[in-house]
Amino acid sequence: MARMGSLSAVAERSRAKADQPWQDTDVARVAYALFLRRGGVHGHDQEDWFEAERLVRERRGQASGRRSAGSQ
C-alpha cells in the first residue's frame, strides 16, 4: 500500500489552491488524511470533516495574508 503524504503536506497542497474557490474536494483530502492518521478508525467522520474545514480555512487565510503583505 502506498504511503500517504503527511497531513501538513495535504493541507499545503490545499493552500496552494488558494486562488481557486473553496472546494469540498480540498476538505475531503484533508479529512481523509486525518482519518488515516488516526489509524482508519471509523466513527469520527464529522470531527474529521470539521477539523479539515478549519485547517483548509486557516491555510487559505495565511496564504491570502502573505499575498496582501507582499503587495504593499
PQR file with spaces between the fields and no chain letter, atoms N, CA, C, O and H, PARSE charges and radii, in Angstrom:
ATOM       1  N    MET     1       0.837   -1.171    0.000 -0.4000 1.5000
ATOM       2  CA   MET     1       0.000    0.000    0.000 -0.0000 2.0000
ATOM       3  C    MET     1       0.887    1.241    0.000  0.5500 1.7000
ATOM       4  O    MET     1       1.851    1.313    0.763 -0.5500 1.4000
ATOM       5  N    ALA     2       0.575    2.203   -0.836 -0.4000 1.5000
ATOM       6  CA   ALA     2       1.373    3.416   -0.928 -0.0000 2.0000
ATOM       7  C    ALA     2       1.174    4.269    0.322  0.5500 1.7000
ATOM       8  O    ALA     2       0.068    4.388    0.851 -0.5500 1.4000
ATOM       9  H    ALA     2      -0.207    2.145   -1.456  0.4000 1.0000
ATOM      10  N    ARG     3       2.258    4.847    0.766 -0.4000 1.5000
ATOM      11  CA   ARG     3       2.175    5.691    1.963 -0.0000 2.0000
ATOM      12  C    ARG     3       1.610    7.055    1.575  0.5500 1.7000
ATOM      13  O    ARG     3       2.063    7.679    0.616 -0.5500 1.4000
ATOM      14  H    ARG     3       3.155    4.750    0.337  0.4000 1.0000
ATOM      15  N    MET     4       0.617    7.504    2.334 -0.4000 1.5000
ATOM      16  CA   MET     4       0.014    8.815    2.087 -0.0000 2.0000
ATOM      17  C    MET     4       0.961    9.892    2.596  0.5500 1.7000
ATOM      18  O    MET     4       1.732    9.657    3.527 -0.5500 1.4000
ATOM      19  H    MET     4       0.249    6.996    3.113  0.4000 1.0000
ATOM      20  N    GLY     5       0.904   11.077    1.984 -0.4000 1.5000
ATOM      21  CA   GLY     5       1.696   12.199    2.445 -0.0000 2.0000
ATOM      22  C    GLY     5       1.251   12.629    3.830  0.5500 1.7000
ATOM      23  O    GLY     5       0.185   12.240    4.307 -0.5500 1.4000
ATOM      24  H    GLY     5       0.279   11.268    1.228  0.4000 1.0000
ATOM      25  N    SER     6       2.074   13.426    4.456 -0.4000 1.5000
ATOM      26  CA   SER     6       1.728   13.888    5.797 -0.0000 2.0000
ATOM      27  C    SER     6       0.528   14.823    5.746  0.5500 1.7000
ATOM      28  O    SER     6       0.191   15.371    4.697 -0.5500 1.4000
ATOM      29  H    SER     6       2.940   13.742    4.068  0.4000 1.0000
ATOM      30  N    LEU     7      -0.098   14.990    6.878 -0.4000 1.5000
ATOM      31  CA   LEU     7      -1.251   15.881    6.979 -0.0000 2.0000
ATOM      32  C    LEU     7      -0.869   17.290    6.551  0.5500 1.7000
ATOM      33  O    LEU     7      -1.630   17.953    5.846 -0.5500 1.4000
ATOM      34  H    LEU     7       0.175   14.545    7.731  0.4000 1.0000
ATOM      35  N    SER     8       0.301   17.750    6.970 -0.4000 1.5000
ATOM      36  CA   SER     8       0.715   19.102    6.606 -0.0000 2.0000
ATOM      37  C    SER     8       0.938   19.227    5.103  0.5500 1.7000
ATOM      38  O    SER     8       0.666   20.280    4.528 -0.5500 1.4000
ATOM      39  H    SER     8       0.919   17.211    7.543  0.4000 1.0000
ATOM      40  N    ALA     9       1.428   18.169    4.460 -0.4000 1.5000
ATOM      41  CA   ALA     9       1.618   18.208    3.010 -0.0000 2.0000
ATOM      42  C    ALA     9       0.281   18.284    2.292  0.5500 1.7000
ATOM      43  O    ALA     9       0.146   18.995    1.296 -0.5500 1.4000
ATOM      44  H    ALA     9       1.649   17.313    4.927  0.4000 1.0000
ATOM      45  N    VAL    10      -0.703   17.556    2.794 -0.4000 1.5000
ATOM      46  CA   VAL    10      -2.041   17.602    2.197 -0.0000 2.0000
ATOM      47  C    VAL    10      -2.630   18.994    2.374  0.5500 1.7000
ATOM      48  O    VAL    10      -3.189   19.558    1.433 -0.5500 1.4000
ATOM      49  H    VAL    10      -0.593   16.978    3.603  0.4000 1.0000
ATOM      50  N    ALA    11      -2.509   19.545    3.566 -0.4000 1.5000
ATOM      51  CA   ALA    11      -3.025   20.891    3.822 -0.0000 2.0000
ATOM      52  C    ALA    11      -2.278   21.922    2.981  0.5500 1.7000
ATOM      53  O    ALA    11      -2.875   22.888    2.507 -0.5500 1.4000
ATOM      54  H    ALA    11      -2.055   19.087    4.331  0.4000 1.0000
ATOM      55  N    GLU    12      -0.984   21.720    2.795 -0.4000 1.5000
ATOM      56  CA   GLU    12      -0.188   22.640    1.979 -0.0000 2.0000
ATOM      57  C    GLU    12      -0.641   22.610    0.525  0.5500 1.7000
ATOM      58  O    GLU    12      -0.717   23.654   -0.122 -0.5500 1.4000
ATOM      59  H    GLU    12      -0.499   20.934    3.180  0.4000 1.0000
ATOM      60  N    ARG    13      -0.944   21.420    0.004 -0.4000 1.5000
ATOM      61  CA   ARG    13      -1.464   21.339   -1.369 -0.0000 2.0000
ATOM      62  C    ARG    13      -2.791   22.073   -1.471  0.5500 1.7000
ATOM      63  O    ARG    13      -3.068   22.732   -2.472 -0.5500 1.4000
ATOM      64  H    ARG    13      -0.883   20.571    0.529  0.4000 1.0000
ATOM      65  N    SER    14      -3.601   21.958   -0.443 -0.4000 1.5000
ATOM      66  CA   SER    14      -4.869   22.686   -0.424 -0.0000 2.0000
ATOM      67  C    SER    14      -4.618   24.191   -0.373  0.5500 1.7000
ATOM      68  O    SER    14      -5.310   24.959   -1.041 -0.5500 1.4000
ATOM      69  H    SER    14      -3.376   21.422    0.371  0.4000 1.0000
ATOM      70  N    ARG    15      -3.649   24.607    0.403 -0.4000 1.5000
ATOM      71  CA   ARG    15      -3.309   26.017    0.498 -0.0000 2.0000
ATOM      72  C    ARG    15      -2.825   26.551   -0.838  0.5500 1.7000
ATOM      73  O    ARG    15      -3.096   27.702   -1.181 -0.5500 1.4000
ATOM      74  H    ARG    15      -3.087   23.983    0.946  0.4000 1.0000
ATOM      75  N    ALA    16      -2.114   25.729   -1.594 -0.4000 1.5000
ATOM      76  CA   ALA    16      -1.596   26.151   -2.887 -0.0000 2.0000
ATOM      77  C    ALA    16      -2.715   26.492   -3.861  0.5500 1.7000
ATOM      78  O    ALA    16      -2.487   27.201   -4.841 -0.5500 1.4000
ATOM      79  H    ALA    16      -1.894   24.794   -1.315  0.4000 1.0000
ATOM      80  N    LYS    17      -3.905   26.002   -3.606 -0.4000 1.5000
ATOM      81  CA   LYS    17      -5.048   26.280   -4.468 -0.0000 2.0000
ATOM      82  C    LYS    17      -5.832   27.492   -3.980  0.5500 1.7000
ATOM      83  O    LYS    17      -7.001   27.644   -4.335 -0.5500 1.4000
ATOM      84  H    LYS    17      -4.090   25.426   -2.810  0.4000 1.0000
ATOM      85  N    ALA    18      -5.222   28.350   -3.183 -0.4000 1.5000
ATOM      86  CA   ALA    18      -5.945   29.452   -2.539 -0.0000 2.0000
ATOM      87  C    ALA    18      -6.581   30.415   -3.535  0.5500 1.7000
ATOM      88  O    ALA    18      -7.548   31.095   -3.191 -0.5500 1.4000
ATOM      89  H    ALA    18      -4.272   28.226   -2.895  0.4000 1.0000
ATOM      90  N    ASP    19      -6.071   30.488   -4.742 -0.4000 1.5000
ATOM      91  CA   ASP    19      -6.662   31.377   -5.737 -0.0000 2.0000
ATOM      92  C    ASP    19      -7.960   30.817   -6.296  0.5500 1.7000
ATOM      93  O    ASP    19      -8.730   31.550   -6.916 -0.5500 1.4000
ATOM      94  H    ASP    19      -5.286   29.936   -5.022  0.4000 1.0000
ATOM      95  N    GLN    20      -8.211   29.548   -6.091 -0.4000 1.5000
ATOM      96  CA   GLN    20      -9.429   28.912   -6.584 -0.0000 2.0000
ATOM      97  C    GLN    20     -10.508   29.008   -5.515  0.5500 1.7000
ATOM      98  O    GLN    20     -10.197   29.145   -4.332 -0.5500 1.4000
ATOM      99  H    GLN    20      -7.585   28.952   -5.588  0.4000 1.0000
ATOM     100  N    PRO    21     -11.763   28.938   -5.918 -0.5600 1.5000
ATOM     101  CA   PRO    21     -12.833   28.948   -4.913  0.2800 2.0000
ATOM     102  C    PRO    21     -12.673   27.777   -3.943  0.5500 1.7000
ATOM     103  O    PRO    21     -12.163   26.714   -4.298 -0.5500 1.4000
ATOM     104  N    TRP    22     -13.121   28.004   -2.721 -0.4000 1.5000
ATOM     105  CA   TRP    22     -13.074   26.962   -1.698 -0.0000 2.0000
ATOM     106  C    TRP    22     -13.874   25.765   -2.175  0.5500 1.7000
ATOM     107  O    TRP    22     -15.031   25.912   -2.570 -0.5500 1.4000
ATOM     108  H    TRP    22     -13.536   28.867   -2.432  0.4000 1.0000
ATOM     109  N    GLN    23     -13.276   24.586   -2.143 -0.4000 1.5000
ATOM     110  CA   GLN    23     -13.921   23.392   -2.684 -0.0000 2.0000
ATOM     111  C    GLN    23     -13.957   22.287   -1.641  0.5500 1.7000
ATOM     112  O    GLN    23     -13.034   22.125   -0.843 -0.5500 1.4000
ATOM     113  H    GLN    23     -12.337   24.467   -1.822  0.4000 1.0000
ATOM     114  N    ASP    24     -15.055   21.529   -1.671 -0.4000 1.5000
ATOM     115  CA   ASP    24     -15.182   20.388   -0.766 -0.0000 2.0000
ATOM     116  C    ASP    24     -14.099   19.351   -1.004  0.5500 1.7000
ATOM     117  O    ASP    24     -13.731   18.625   -0.080 -0.5500 1.4000
ATOM     118  H    ASP    24     -15.804   21.660   -2.319  0.4000 1.0000
ATOM     119  N    THR    25     -13.576   19.266   -2.234 -0.4000 1.5000
ATOM     120  CA   THR    25     -12.546   18.258   -2.504 -0.0000 2.0000
ATOM     121  C    THR    25     -11.292   18.517   -1.679  0.5500 1.7000
ATOM     122  O    THR    25     -10.632   17.569   -1.254 -0.5500 1.4000
ATOM     123  H    THR    25     -13.875   19.855   -2.984  0.4000 1.0000
ATOM     124  N    ASP    26     -10.953   19.778   -1.446 -0.4000 1.5000
ATOM     125  CA   ASP    26      -9.797   20.103   -0.609 -0.0000 2.0000
ATOM     126  C    ASP    26     -10.032   19.623    0.819  0.5500 1.7000
ATOM     127  O    ASP    26      -9.157   19.017    1.436 -0.5500 1.4000
ATOM     128  H    ASP    26     -11.489   20.548   -1.791  0.4000 1.0000
ATOM     129  N    VAL    27     -11.216   19.900    1.327 -0.4000 1.5000
ATOM     130  CA   VAL    27     -11.568   19.486    2.686 -0.0000 2.0000
ATOM     131  C    VAL    27     -11.588   17.964    2.771  0.5500 1.7000
ATOM     132  O    VAL    27     -11.121   17.390    3.755 -0.5500 1.4000
ATOM     133  H    VAL    27     -11.928   20.392    0.825  0.4000 1.0000
ATOM     134  N    ALA    28     -12.120   17.317    1.756 -0.4000 1.5000
ATOM     135  CA   ALA    28     -12.197   15.851    1.754 -0.0000 2.0000
ATOM     136  C    ALA    28     -10.806   15.228    1.817  0.5500 1.7000
ATOM     137  O    ALA    28     -10.600   14.245    2.528 -0.5500 1.4000
ATOM     138  H    ALA    28     -12.499   17.783    0.956  0.4000 1.0000
ATOM     139  N    ARG    29      -9.859   15.788    1.084 -0.4000 1.5000
ATOM     140  CA   ARG    29      -8.487   15.254    1.111 -0.0000 2.0000
ATOM     141  C    ARG    29      -7.895   15.351    2.512  0.5500 1.7000
ATOM     142  O    ARG    29      -7.302   14.395    3.012 -0.5500 1.4000
ATOM     143  H    ARG    29     -10.027   16.587    0.506  0.4000 1.0000
ATOM     144  N    VAL    30      -8.059   16.510    3.141 -0.4000 1.5000
ATOM     145  CA   VAL    30      -7.509   16.704    4.481 -0.0000 2.0000
ATOM     146  C    VAL    30      -8.240   15.815    5.489  0.5500 1.7000
ATOM     147  O    VAL    30      -7.608   15.229    6.368 -0.5500 1.4000
ATOM     148  H    VAL    30      -8.541   17.287    2.735  0.4000 1.0000
ATOM     149  N    ALA    31      -9.572   15.711    5.368 -0.4000 1.5000
ATOM     150  CA   ALA    31     -10.349   14.859    6.277 -0.0000 2.0000
ATOM     151  C    ALA    31      -9.907   13.401    6.149  0.5500 1.7000
ATOM     152  O    ALA    31      -9.813   12.689    7.149 -0.5500 1.4000
ATOM     153  H    ALA    31     -10.085   16.187    4.654  0.4000 1.0000
ATOM     154  N    TYR    32      -9.638   12.959    4.931 -0.4000 1.5000
ATOM     155  CA   TYR    32      -9.179   11.585    4.729 -0.0000 2.0000
ATOM     156  C    TYR    32      -7.797   11.386    5.354  0.5500 1.7000
ATOM     157  O    TYR    32      -7.519   10.339    5.939 -0.5500 1.4000
ATOM     158  H    TYR    32      -9.714   13.537    4.119  0.4000 1.0000
ATOM     159  N    ALA    33      -6.938   12.392    5.228 -0.4000 1.5000
ATOM     160  CA   ALA    33      -5.615   12.305    5.852 -0.0000 2.0000
ATOM     161  C    ALA    33      -5.747   12.206    7.377  0.5500 1.7000
ATOM     162  O    ALA    33      -5.003   11.465    8.019 -0.5500 1.4000
ATOM     163  H    ALA    33      -7.164   13.243    4.753  0.4000 1.0000
ATOM     164  N    LEU    34      -6.691   12.951    7.951 -0.4000 1.5000
ATOM     165  CA   LEU    34      -6.936   12.852    9.398 -0.0000 2.0000
ATOM     166  C    LEU    34      -7.411   11.450    9.771  0.5500 1.7000
ATOM     167  O    LEU    34      -6.969   10.884   10.770 -0.5500 1.4000
ATOM     168  H    LEU    34      -7.296   13.553    7.429  0.4000 1.0000
ATOM     169  N    PHE    35      -8.310   10.898    8.966 -0.4000 1.5000
ATOM     170  CA   PHE    35      -8.828    9.541    9.169 -0.0000 2.0000
ATOM     171  C    PHE    35      -7.681    8.528    9.164  0.5500 1.7000
ATOM     172  O    PHE    35      -7.607    7.663   10.036 -0.5500 1.4000
ATOM     173  H    PHE    35      -8.669   11.359    8.154  0.4000 1.0000
ATOM     174  N    LEU    36      -6.796    8.640    8.184 -0.4000 1.5000
ATOM     175  CA   LEU    36      -5.664    7.714    8.096 -0.0000 2.0000
ATOM     176  C    LEU    36      -4.691    7.916    9.252  0.5500 1.7000
ATOM     177  O    LEU    36      -4.152    6.951    9.794 -0.5500 1.4000
ATOM     178  H    LEU    36      -6.856    9.343    7.475  0.4000 1.0000
ATOM     179  N    ARG    37      -4.473    9.158    9.622 -0.4000 1.5000
ATOM     180  CA   ARG    37      -3.547    9.471   10.711 -0.0000 2.0000
ATOM     181  C    ARG    37      -4.013    8.843   12.027  0.5500 1.7000
ATOM     182  O    ARG    37      -3.190    8.457   12.858 -0.5500 1.4000
ATOM     183  H    ARG    37      -4.911    9.942    9.182  0.4000 1.0000
ATOM     184  N    ARG    38      -5.319    8.742   12.213 -0.4000 1.5000
ATOM     185  CA   ARG    38      -5.898    8.145   13.406 -0.0000 2.0000
ATOM     186  C    ARG    38      -5.937    6.625   13.294  0.5500 1.7000
ATOM     187  O    ARG    38      -6.437    5.958   14.200 -0.5500 1.4000
ATOM     188  H    ARG    38      -5.987    9.056   11.538  0.4000 1.0000
ATOM     189  N    GLY    39      -5.427    6.072   12.219 -0.4000 1.5000
ATOM     190  CA   GLY    39      -5.381    4.627   12.060 -0.0000 2.0000
ATOM     191  C    GLY    39      -6.572    4.047   11.331  0.5500 1.7000
ATOM     192  O    GLY    39      -6.783    2.834   11.363 -0.5500 1.4000
ATOM     193  H    GLY    39      -5.021    6.614   11.483  0.4000 1.0000
ATOM     194  N    GLY    40      -7.360    4.891   10.673 -0.4000 1.5000
ATOM     195  CA   GLY    40      -8.506    4.407    9.906 -0.0000 2.0000
ATOM     196  C    GLY    40      -9.678    3.973   10.766  0.5500 1.7000
ATOM     197  O    GLY    40     -10.530    3.202   10.324 -0.5500 1.4000
ATOM     198  H    GLY    40      -7.189    5.875   10.647  0.4000 1.0000
ATOM     199  N    VAL    41      -9.722    4.469   12.000 -0.4000 1.5000
ATOM     200  CA   VAL    41     -10.812    4.119   12.912 -0.0000 2.0000
ATOM     201  C    VAL    41     -12.069    4.874   12.491  0.5500 1.7000
ATOM     202  O    VAL    41     -12.064    6.100   12.388 -0.5500 1.4000
ATOM     203  H    VAL    41      -9.030    5.095   12.360  0.4000 1.0000
ATOM     204  N    HIS    42     -13.141    4.131   12.250 -0.4000 1.5000
ATOM     205  CA   HIS    42     -14.404    4.737   11.823 -0.0000 2.0000
ATOM     206  C    HIS    42     -15.142    5.360   13.002  0.5500 1.7000
ATOM     207  O    HIS    42     -14.859    5.061   14.162 -0.5500 1.4000
ATOM     208  H    HIS    42     -13.145    3.134   12.334  0.4000 1.0000
ATOM     209  N    GLY    43     -16.096    6.233   12.678 -0.4000 1.5000
ATOM     210  CA   GLY    43     -16.938    6.829   13.702 -0.0000 2.0000
ATOM     211  C    GLY    43     -16.583    8.264   14.060  0.5500 1.7000
ATOM     212  O    GLY    43     -17.191    8.848   14.957 -0.5500 1.4000
ATOM     213  H    GLY    43     -16.326    6.476   11.736  0.4000 1.0000
ATOM     214  N    HIS    44     -15.601    8.837   13.367 -0.4000 1.5000
ATOM     215  CA   HIS    44     -15.174   10.208   13.655 -0.0000 2.0000
ATOM     216  C    HIS    44     -15.263   11.079   12.404  0.5500 1.7000
ATOM     217  O    HIS    44     -14.548   12.073   12.283 -0.5500 1.4000
ATOM     218  H    HIS    44     -15.107    8.362   12.639  0.4000 1.0000
ATOM     219  N    ASP    45     -16.144   10.704   11.474 -0.4000 1.5000
ATOM     220  CA   ASP    45     -16.197   11.393   10.189 -0.0000 2.0000
ATOM     221  C    ASP    45     -16.549   12.871   10.319  0.5500 1.7000
ATOM     222  O    ASP    45     -15.953   13.707    9.639 -0.5500 1.4000
ATOM     223  H    ASP    45     -16.725    9.897   11.572  0.4000 1.0000
ATOM     224  N    GLN    46     -17.498   13.203   11.172 -0.4000 1.5000
ATOM     225  CA   GLN    46     -17.866   14.615   11.321 -0.0000 2.0000
ATOM     226  C    GLN    46     -16.744   15.408   11.976  0.5500 1.7000
ATOM     227  O    GLN    46     -16.464   16.536   11.569 -0.5500 1.4000
ATOM     228  H    GLN    46     -17.982   12.524   11.724  0.4000 1.0000
ATOM     229  N    GLU    47     -16.103   14.836   12.982 -0.4000 1.5000
ATOM     230  CA   GLU    47     -14.962   15.505   13.610 -0.0000 2.0000
ATOM     231  C    GLU    47     -13.873   15.770   12.580  0.5500 1.7000
ATOM     232  O    GLU    47     -13.321   16.869   12.519 -0.5500 1.4000
ATOM     233  H    GLU    47     -16.330   13.920   13.313  0.4000 1.0000
ATOM     234  N    ASP    48     -13.563   14.754   11.766 -0.4000 1.5000
ATOM     235  CA   ASP    48     -12.535   14.900   10.742 -0.0000 2.0000
ATOM     236  C    ASP    48     -12.907   15.985    9.743  0.5500 1.7000
ATOM     237  O    ASP    48     -12.067   16.797    9.354 -0.5500 1.4000
ATOM     238  H    ASP    48     -14.011   13.861   11.815  0.4000 1.0000
ATOM     239  N    TRP    49     -14.174   15.996    9.328 -0.4000 1.5000
ATOM     240  CA   TRP    49     -14.613   16.974    8.323 -0.0000 2.0000
ATOM     241  C    TRP    49     -14.501   18.399    8.875  0.5500 1.7000
ATOM     242  O    TRP    49     -13.977   19.284    8.199 -0.5500 1.4000
ATOM     243  H    TRP    49     -14.857   15.338    9.644  0.4000 1.0000
ATOM     244  N    PHE    50     -14.990   18.623   10.097 -0.4000 1.5000
ATOM     245  CA   PHE    50     -14.948   19.969   10.668 -0.0000 2.0000
ATOM     246  C    PHE    50     -13.513   20.424   10.923  0.5500 1.7000
ATOM     247  O    PHE    50     -13.181   21.591   10.711 -0.5500 1.4000
ATOM     248  H    PHE    50     -15.415   17.904   10.646  0.4000 1.0000
ATOM     249  N    GLU    51     -12.674   19.513   11.371 -0.4000 1.5000
ATOM     250  CA   GLU    51     -11.260   19.852   11.579 -0.0000 2.0000
ATOM     251  C    GLU    51     -10.590   20.156   10.240  0.5500 1.7000
ATOM     252  O    GLU    51      -9.781   21.079   10.151 -0.5500 1.4000
ATOM     253  H    GLU    51     -12.943   18.565   11.543  0.4000 1.0000
ATOM     254  N    ALA    52     -10.914   19.398    9.212 -0.4000 1.5000
ATOM     255  CA   ALA    52     -10.352   19.639    7.882 -0.0000 2.0000
ATOM     256  C    ALA    52     -10.795   20.999    7.352  0.5500 1.7000
ATOM     257  O    ALA    52      -9.989   21.727    6.773 -0.5500 1.4000
ATOM     258  H    ALA    52     -11.571   18.648    9.285  0.4000 1.0000
ATOM     259  N    GLU    53     -12.060   21.347    7.543 -0.4000 1.5000
ATOM     260  CA   GLU    53     -12.535   22.676    7.123 -0.0000 2.0000
ATOM     261  C    GLU    53     -11.736   23.770    7.823  0.5500 1.7000
ATOM     262  O    GLU    53     -11.334   24.752    7.200 -0.5500 1.4000
ATOM     263  H    GLU    53     -12.715   20.755    8.014  0.4000 1.0000
ATOM     264  N    ARG    54     -11.512   23.593    9.108 -0.4000 1.5000
ATOM     265  CA   ARG    54     -10.753   24.585    9.871 -0.0000 2.0000
ATOM     266  C    ARG    54      -9.325   24.713    9.348  0.5500 1.7000
ATOM     267  O    ARG    54      -8.816   25.821    9.179 -0.5500 1.4000
ATOM     268  H    ARG    54     -11.838   22.795    9.614  0.4000 1.0000
ATOM     269  N    LEU    55      -8.683   23.574    9.093 -0.4000 1.5000
ATOM     270  CA   LEU    55      -7.309   23.590    8.599 -0.0000 2.0000
ATOM     271  C    LEU    55      -7.209   24.242    7.225  0.5500 1.7000
ATOM     272  O    LEU    55      -6.299   25.033    6.974 -0.5500 1.4000
ATOM     273  H    LEU    55      -9.097   22.673    9.230  0.4000 1.0000
ATOM     274  N    VAL    56      -8.143   23.913    6.338 -0.4000 1.5000
ATOM     275  CA   VAL    56      -8.114   24.491    4.988 -0.0000 2.0000
ATOM     276  C    VAL    56      -8.352   25.999    5.069  0.5500 1.7000
ATOM     277  O    VAL    56      -7.654   26.770    4.411 -0.5500 1.4000
ATOM     278  H    VAL    56      -8.882   23.271    6.542  0.4000 1.0000
ATOM     279  N    ARG    57      -9.327   26.423    5.866 -0.4000 1.5000
ATOM     280  CA   ARG    57      -9.587   27.869    6.021 -0.0000 2.0000
ATOM     281  C    ARG    57      -8.368   28.584    6.596  0.5500 1.7000
ATOM     282  O    ARG    57      -8.001   29.670    6.149 -0.5500 1.4000
ATOM     283  H    ARG    57      -9.894   25.796    6.400  0.4000 1.0000
ATOM     284  N    GLU    58      -7.748   27.959    7.591 -0.4000 1.5000
ATOM     285  CA   GLU    58      -6.573   28.551    8.231 -0.0000 2.0000
ATOM     286  C    GLU    58      -5.443   28.714    7.220  0.5500 1.7000
ATOM     287  O    GLU    58      -4.823   29.774    7.137 -0.5500 1.4000
ATOM     288  H    GLU    58      -8.045   27.077    7.955  0.4000 1.0000
ATOM     289  N    ARG    59      -5.184   27.669    6.462 -0.4000 1.5000
ATOM     290  CA   ARG    59      -4.127   27.728    5.445 -0.0000 2.0000
ATOM     291  C    ARG    59      -4.441   28.775    4.389  0.5500 1.7000
ATOM     292  O    ARG    59      -3.554   29.515    3.964 -0.5500 1.4000
ATOM     293  H    ARG    59      -5.688   26.808    6.529  0.4000 1.0000
ATOM     294  N    ARG    60      -5.676   28.842    3.972 -0.4000 1.5000
ATOM     295  CA   ARG    60      -6.076   29.829    2.966 -0.0000 2.0000
ATOM     296  C    ARG    60      -5.940   31.244    3.515  0.5500 1.7000
ATOM     297  O    ARG    60      -5.517   32.154    2.802 -0.5500 1.4000
ATOM     298  H    ARG    60      -6.396   28.242    4.317  0.4000 1.0000
ATOM     299  N    GLY    61      -6.299   31.425    4.776 -0.4000 1.5000
ATOM     300  CA   GLY    61      -6.165   32.743    5.402 -0.0000 2.0000
ATOM     301  C    GLY    61      -4.713   33.172    5.488  0.5500 1.7000
ATOM     302  O    GLY    61      -4.394   34.337    5.250 -0.5500 1.4000
ATOM     303  H    GLY    61      -6.643   30.686    5.355  0.4000 1.0000
ATOM     304  N    GLN    62      -3.834   32.245    5.823 -0.4000 1.5000
ATOM     305  CA   GLN    62      -2.409   32.544    5.885 -0.0000 2.0000
ATOM     306  C    GLN    62      -1.881   32.885    4.505  0.5500 1.7000
ATOM     307  O    GLN    62      -1.071   33.800    4.358 -0.5500 1.4000
ATOM     308  H    GLN    62      -4.094   31.299    6.015  0.4000 1.0000
ATOM     309  N    ALA    63      -2.336   32.154    3.486 -0.4000 1.5000
ATOM     310  CA   ALA    63      -1.878   32.394    2.117 -0.0000 2.0000
ATOM     311  C    ALA    63      -2.324   33.772    1.644  0.5500 1.7000
ATOM     312  O    ALA    63      -1.534   34.497    1.039 -0.5500 1.4000
ATOM     313  H    ALA    63      -2.995   31.411    3.605  0.4000 1.0000
ATOM     314  N    SER    64      -3.565   34.146    1.907 -0.4000 1.5000
ATOM     315  CA   SER    64      -4.047   35.449    1.457 -0.0000 2.0000
ATOM     316  C    SER    64      -3.367   36.563    2.245  0.5500 1.7000
ATOM     317  O    SER    64      -3.141   37.646    1.705 -0.5500 1.4000
ATOM     318  H    SER    64      -4.207   33.557    2.399  0.4000 1.0000
ATOM     319  N    GLY    65      -3.038   36.319    3.504 -0.4000 1.5000
ATOM     320  CA   GLY    65      -2.314   37.298    4.302 -0.0000 2.0000
ATOM     321  C    GLY    65      -0.920   37.540    3.772  0.5500 1.7000
ATOM     322  O    GLY    65      -0.452   38.678    3.765 -0.5500 1.4000
ATOM     323  H    GLY    65      -3.221   35.439    3.942  0.4000 1.0000
ATOM     324  N    ARG    66      -0.249   36.499    3.330 -0.4000 1.5000
ATOM     325  CA   ARG    66       1.088   36.640    2.745 -0.0000 2.0000
ATOM     326  C    ARG    66       1.027   37.418    1.450  0.5500 1.7000
ATOM     327  O    ARG    66       1.888   38.256    1.184 -0.5500 1.4000
ATOM     328  H    ARG    66      -0.629   35.574    3.335  0.4000 1.0000
ATOM     329  N    ARG    67       0.000   37.144    0.629 -0.4000 1.5000
ATOM     330  CA   ARG    67      -0.127   37.867   -0.640 -0.0000 2.0000
ATOM     331  C    ARG    67      -0.406   39.341   -0.378  0.5500 1.7000
ATOM     332  O    ARG    67       0.153   40.205   -1.054 -0.5500 1.4000
ATOM     333  H    ARG    67      -0.699   36.463    0.845  0.4000 1.0000
ATOM     334  N    SER    68      -1.257   39.638    0.589 -0.4000 1.5000
ATOM     335  CA   SER    68      -1.590   41.025    0.911 -0.0000 2.0000
ATOM     336  C    SER    68      -0.360   41.764    1.426  0.5500 1.7000
ATOM     337  O    SER    68      -0.112   42.905    1.034 -0.5500 1.4000
ATOM     338  H    SER    68      -1.711   38.936    1.138  0.4000 1.0000
ATOM     339  N    ALA    69       0.399   41.131    2.290 -0.4000 1.5000
ATOM     340  CA   ALA    69       1.593   41.751    2.852 -0.0000 2.0000
ATOM     341  C    ALA    69       2.648   41.974    1.781  0.5500 1.7000
ATOM     342  O    ALA    69       3.368   42.972    1.817 -0.5500 1.4000
ATOM     343  H    ALA    69       0.198   40.205    2.609  0.4000 1.0000
ATOM     344  N    GLY    70       2.746   41.060    0.836 -0.4000 1.5000
ATOM     345  CA   GLY    70       3.735   41.174   -0.232 -0.0000 2.0000
ATOM     346  C    GLY    70       3.381   42.225   -1.256  0.5500 1.7000
ATOM     347  O    GLY    70       4.269   42.706   -1.961 -0.5500 1.4000
ATOM     348  H    GLY    70       2.162   40.250    0.807  0.4000 1.0000
ATOM     349  N    SER    71       2.125   42.601   -1.367 -0.4000 1.5000
ATOM     350  CA   SER    71       1.717   43.552   -2.391 -0.0000 2.0000
ATOM     351  C    SER    71       1.797   44.992   -1.905  0.5500 1.7000
ATOM     352  O    SER    71       1.515   45.915   -2.669 -0.5500 1.4000
ATOM     353  H    SER    71       1.405   42.210   -0.794  0.4000 1.0000
ATOM     354  N    GLN    72       2.184   45.205   -0.622 -0.4000 1.5000
ATOM     355  CA   GLN    72       2.244   46.570   -0.085 -0.0000 2.0000
ATOM     356  C    GLN    72       3.564   47.205   -0.365  0.5500 1.7000
ATOM     357  O    GLN    72       3.789   48.354    0.016 -0.5500 1.4000
ATOM     358  H    GLN    72       2.412   44.455   -0.001  0.4000 1.0000
